[in-house]
Amino acid sequence: MSVLRPLDKLPGLNTATILLVGTEDALLQQLADAMLKEDCTSELKVHLAKSLPLPSNVNRPRIDLIVFVVNLHSKHSLRYVEESLHHVDATFFLGKVSFLATGAGRESHCSIHRNTVVKLARTYRSPLLFCDLEGTRVRDLVQEDPTCRRATKPMCHNY
């Protein structure tokens, strides 16, 4: 098990690899599927992980972006993300990490206050998005990019 570094491997031509980290497997899969449905001129790969570190014996591509997904209805989710952050090299936080807080629409059911996640994102100087995926289409949350035309199936890793 090792620290994830952004320059461990050389980048692939016209290839982007996103790592979604979170405890909600169904949500991560739904988000990955929505991202891959978008047409893209570059090859998009999405890997899923419950937490970090990733096993060092796994042959994986270079990771271009890490998205930490926090479910505001689960303290367990926040704990896993906080523990995973220790396994990411500091240079990843220079534009290669973001946070996604889900369950923001039903604040009365939240066990984690929004400010807790805001402070976490500020600590790591990384962008934070709030969303509520229940009752809405995940695909609407994925930013459409006119340069995108092709994608691949998600590669799921449940560590």
RAHUFEN-V10269 format. One record per helix or strand. SS is the DSSP state (a for helix, b for strand). FROM is the first residue (numbers start at 1). TO is the last residue. If there is no record, write none. Layout:
# RAHUFEN-V10269
SS_FROM_TO ; SS_FROM_TO
This chain:
# RAHUFEN-V10269
b_4_4 ; b_15_21 ; a_25_37 ; b_40_40 ; b_43_49 ; b_65_71 ; a_75_85 ; b_88_88 ; a_90_93 ; b_97_102 ; a_107_109 ; a_114_123 ; b_127_131 ; a_138_141 ; b_149_149 ; b_155_156
